[in-house]
């Protein structure tokens, strides 16, 4: 993109921040936007409307142009425009933005490492990432929160040890579609297939714990309750809900600090 005279260092910072907030998972959460705005205001004192205008302009350049080229250009400009301390502060804000939704994706970690290394701040990024408060997600760059939901659906649906029925998979897809209605049916089915691949690798307790914690940190209690309702529906897709399925759902409710009562009796 050919930047205009109105393009500033603040715009370049916004491009880099948008790359970590939106470019890594194509989703900009309210929490990420809040931290992104705070980061820009910390750099240059502006009123919120002015900062939002910069974000919109930077996002437009990122989305409508060559995103990778735009980010590389912004990184080069910032390396010469910022002082060493300002570059360190930028890396810190990048990690805060990545942590804002409660989950630190592999792709986000890779982006931070790449920028930090280009700015000779690799040691700082490694230290900050090691001490992150977010759930570190290690299931591949194509894995997102919708996959975490699908993974838990499969975990509950497969509690009996029997192969998942077509009806159960249909219920899973229907429920996932409600979480991301902008996705096509084929995209949702691909999410289920991807989650089934992970499940087929016999996930250990650590991976299950990561899914439970990731959803707990990202979803408010009302949405956690919705997930539990989804899991109950998945468990009943074959016509019955077993004691093992009931026990698993109740253990998830306890882990998520949600009070739930399952009607009916287990077999």
C-alpha positions as CSV (number, residue, x, y, z in Angstrom):
1,X,0.0,0.0,0.0
2,X,1.1,3.5,-0.7
3,X,0.8,5.4,2.6
4,X,-0.4,9.0,2.5
5,X,0.9,12.0,4.3
6,X,-1.8,11.3,6.9
7,X,-0.3,7.9,7.7
8,X,1.6,8.0,11.0
9,X,3.6,5.8,13.3
10,X,0.4,5.3,15.3
11,X,-1.1,3.7,12.1
12,X,1.9,1.4,11.8
13,X,1.5,0.3,15.4
14,X,-2.2,-0.3,14.7
15,X,-1.3,-2.5,11.8
16,X,1.0,-4.7,13.9
17,X,-1.5,-4.9,16.7
18,X,-4.3,-5.8,14.3
19,X,-2.1,-8.5,12.8
20,X,-1.9,-10.2,16.2
21,X,-5.5,-9.5,17.2
22,X,-7.3,-10.3,13.9
23,X,-4.8,-11.7,11.5
24,X,-4.0,-14.8,13.5
25,X,-7.5,-16.1,13.9
26,X,-9.7,-13.7,11.8
27,X,-11.7,-12.7,14.8
28,X,-11.4,-9.5,16.8
29,X,-12.9,-9.9,20.2
30,X,-14.2,-7.0,22.4
31,X,-11.4,-7.8,24.9
32,X,-8.7,-7.6,22.2
33,X,-10.1,-4.4,20.8
34,X,-10.1,-2.9,24.2
35,X,-6.4,-3.7,24.9
36,X,-5.5,-2.6,21.3
37,X,-7.2,0.8,21.9
38,X,-5.4,1.1,25.2
39,X,-2.0,0.3,23.5
40,X,-2.5,3.1,21.0
41,X,-3.6,5.6,23.5
42,X,-0.6,4.8,25.6
43,X,1.6,5.6,22.6
44,X,-0.1,8.8,21.6
45,X,-2.7,10.7,23.7
46,X,-5.8,10.8,21.6
47,X,-9.5,10.8,22.3
48,X,-11.2,7.4,21.8
49,X,-13.0,8.5,18.5
50,X,-9.6,9.5,17.0
51,X,-8.0,6.2,18.0
52,X,-10.9,4.2,16.6
53,X,-10.5,6.1,13.3
54,X,-6.8,5.1,13.2
55,X,-7.8,1.5,13.9
56,X,-10.3,1.5,11.1
57,X,-7.8,3.0,8.6
58,X,-5.1,0.5,9.6
59,X,-7.6,-2.4,9.5
60,X,-8.7,-1.3,6.0
61,X,-5.0,-1.3,4.8
62,X,-4.6,-4.8,6.4
63,X,-7.7,-6.4,5.0
64,X,-7.9,-4.8,1.5
65,X,-4.2,-4.8,0.7
66,X,-1.4,-7.5,0.9
67,X,-1.6,-8.1,4.6
68,X,1.8,-9.8,5.0
69,X,3.5,-7.1,3.0
70,X,1.7,-4.4,5.0
71,X,2.8,-5.9,8.3
72,X,6.4,-6.3,7.1
73,X,6.5,-2.7,6.0
74,X,5.0,-1.5,9.4
75,X,7.6,-3.6,11.3
76,X,10.5,-2.0,9.3
77,X,9.1,1.5,9.8
78,X,8.6,0.9,13.5
79,X,12.1,-0.5,14.0
80,X,13.6,2.8,12.9
81,X,10.8,5.1,14.4
82,X,10.7,3.6,17.9
83,X,13.3,3.9,20.6
84,X,14.6,0.6,22.1
85,X,12.2,1.1,25.1
86,X,9.2,1.8,22.9
87,X,10.0,-1.4,20.9
88,X,10.0,-3.4,24.2
89,X,6.7,-1.8,25.2
90,X,5.2,-2.7,21.8
91,X,6.2,-6.4,22.3
92,X,4.6,-6.3,25.8
93,X,1.3,-4.9,24.3
94,X,1.4,-7.5,21.6
95,X,1.4,-10.2,24.2
96,X,-1.4,-8.4,26.2
97,X,-3.5,-8.3,23.1
98,X,-2.9,-12.0,22.3
99,X,-3.8,-12.9,25.9
100,X,-6.9,-10.8,26.0
101,X,-9.3,-13.6,24.9
102,X,-7.8,-16.0,27.5
103,X,-6.1,-18.2,24.9
104,X,-2.6,-17.8,23.4
105,X,-2.7,-19.5,20.0
106,X,0.4,-21.0,18.4
107,X,0.1,-18.6,15.5
108,X,0.1,-15.7,17.9
109,X,3.2,-17.0,19.6
110,X,4.9,-17.4,16.3
111,X,4.1,-13.8,15.2
112,X,5.4,-12.4,18.5
113,X,8.6,-14.4,18.3
114,X,9.1,-13.3,14.6
115,X,8.7,-9.6,15.4
116,X,10.8,-9.8,18.6
117,X,13.6,-11.6,16.8
118,X,13.5,-8.9,14.0
119,X,13.9,-6.3,16.7
120,X,16.5,-8.2,18.6
121,X,14.1,-8.8,21.5
122,X,13.9,-12.6,21.3
123,X,14.9,-13.0,25.0
124,X,12.1,-10.6,26.1
125,X,9.4,-12.4,24.1
126,X,10.5,-15.8,25.4
127,X,10.4,-14.5,29.0
128,X,6.9,-12.9,28.6
129,X,5.4,-15.9,26.8
130,X,6.8,-18.3,29.4
131,X,5.0,-16.3,32.1
132,X,1.7,-15.8,30.3
133,X,-1.5,-16.0,32.2
134,X,-3.4,-17.3,29.2
135,X,-4.1,-20.9,28.2
136,X,-1.3,-21.8,25.8
137,X,-2.9,-23.6,22.9
138,X,-0.8,-26.2,21.2
139,X,-3.0,-28.1,18.7
140,X,-2.0,-26.4,15.5
141,X,-2.6,-23.1,13.8
142,X,-5.9,-24.2,12.4
143,X,-7.3,-24.9,15.8
144,X,-9.7,-22.3,17.4
145,X,-12.3,-22.1,20.1
146,X,-14.9,-23.6,17.8
147,X,-12.7,-26.7,17.7
148,X,-12.5,-26.7,21.5
149,X,-16.3,-26.9,21.6
150,X,-16.4,-29.7,19.0
151,X,-13.7,-31.6,20.9
152,X,-15.8,-31.5,24.1
153,X,-18.9,-32.5,22.1
154,X,-17.0,-35.6,20.8
155,X,-15.6,-36.3,24.3
156,X,-19.2,-36.5,25.7
157,X,-20.6,-38.3,22.7
158,X,-18.0,-41.0,22.8
159,X,-18.2,-41.6,26.5
160,X,-19.8,-45.0,26.0
161,X,-16.9,-46.1,23.8
162,X,-19.1,-46.8,20.8
163,X,-18.6,-45.2,17.4
164,X,-20.4,-41.9,17.0
165,X,-23.7,-42.3,15.2
166,X,-24.6,-40.1,12.2
167,X,-27.4,-38.6,14.3
168,X,-25.0,-37.6,17.0
169,X,-22.6,-36.0,14.5
170,X,-25.6,-34.1,13.0
171,X,-26.5,-32.8,16.4
172,X,-22.9,-31.6,17.0
173,X,-22.8,-29.8,13.6
174,X,-26.2,-28.2,14.3
175,X,-25.1,-26.9,17.7
176,X,-21.7,-25.7,16.4
177,X,-23.5,-23.8,13.6
178,X,-25.4,-21.8,16.2
179,X,-22.0,-20.7,17.7
180,X,-20.7,-19.5,14.3
181,X,-23.7,-18.9,12.0
182,X,-21.5,-17.2,9.4
183,X,-19.8,-20.6,8.7
184,X,-21.2,-22.8,5.9
185,X,-22.4,-26.3,6.7
186,X,-19.2,-27.7,5.0
187,X,-17.0,-25.5,7.2
188,X,-18.7,-26.7,10.3
189,X,-18.4,-30.3,9.2
190,X,-14.7,-29.7,8.6
191,X,-14.4,-28.4,12.2
192,X,-16.0,-31.7,13.4
193,X,-13.6,-33.7,11.2
194,X,-10.6,-31.8,12.6
195,X,-11.7,-32.3,16.2
196,X,-12.3,-36.0,15.5
197,X,-8.7,-36.3,14.2
198,X,-7.4,-34.9,17.5
199,X,-9.7,-37.1,19.5
200,X,-8.6,-40.2,17.5
201,X,-5.0,-39.5,18.7
202,X,-6.2,-40.5,22.2
203,X,-5.8,-37.1,23.8
204,X,-4.4,-37.2,27.3
205,X,-5.7,-35.5,30.4
206,X,-3.6,-32.4,29.6
207,X,-5.3,-31.8,26.3
208,X,-8.7,-32.3,27.9
209,X,-7.8,-29.9,30.7
210,X,-6.6,-27.3,28.2
211,X,-10.0,-27.4,26.4
212,X,-11.9,-27.0,29.6
213,X,-9.7,-24.2,30.8
214,X,-9.7,-22.4,27.5
215,X,-13.5,-22.3,27.3
216,X,-13.8,-21.3,31.0
217,X,-11.5,-18.3,30.5
218,X,-13.1,-17.1,27.3
219,X,-16.8,-17.7,27.8
220,X,-18.9,-15.9,30.4
221,X,-21.0,-18.1,32.7
222,X,-24.2,-17.8,30.6
223,X,-22.4,-19.1,27.6
224,X,-20.8,-21.9,29.6
225,X,-24.3,-22.9,30.6
226,X,-25.2,-23.0,26.9
227,X,-22.3,-25.3,26.2
228,X,-23.5,-27.6,29.0
229,X,-26.9,-27.6,27.4
230,X,-25.2,-28.5,24.0
231,X,-23.4,-31.4,25.7
232,X,-26.6,-32.7,27.2
233,X,-28.2,-32.5,23.8
234,X,-25.3,-34.4,22.2
235,X,-25.4,-37.1,24.9
236,X,-29.1,-37.6,24.2
237,X,-28.7,-37.7,20.4
238,X,-28.8,-41.5,20.5
239,X,-32.0,-41.6,22.6
240,X,-30.4,-42.1,26.0
241,X,-28.0,-40.4,28.4
242,X,-25.8,-42.8,30.4
243,X,-24.5,-42.4,33.9
244,X,-21.0,-41.8,32.5
245,X,-22.2,-39.1,30.2
246,X,-24.1,-37.5,33.0
247,X,-21.1,-37.7,35.3
248,X,-18.8,-36.1,32.7
249,X,-21.2,-33.2,32.1
250,X,-21.6,-32.6,35.8
251,X,-17.8,-32.6,36.2
252,X,-17.5,-30.0,33.5
253,X,-20.2,-27.9,35.2
254,X,-18.2,-28.0,38.4
255,X,-14.9,-27.1,36.6
256,X,-16.7,-24.1,35.1
257,X,-18.3,-23.0,38.3
258,X,-21.8,-23.4,36.9
259,X,-24.7,-25.0,38.8
260,X,-26.6,-27.3,36.6
261,X,-29.2,-30.0,37.2
262,X,-29.7,-32.7,34.6
263,X,-33.3,-34.0,34.4
264,X,-34.0,-37.6,34.0
265,X,-32.2,-40.7,35.1
266,X,-29.1,-42.3,33.8
267,X,-29.1,-45.9,32.5
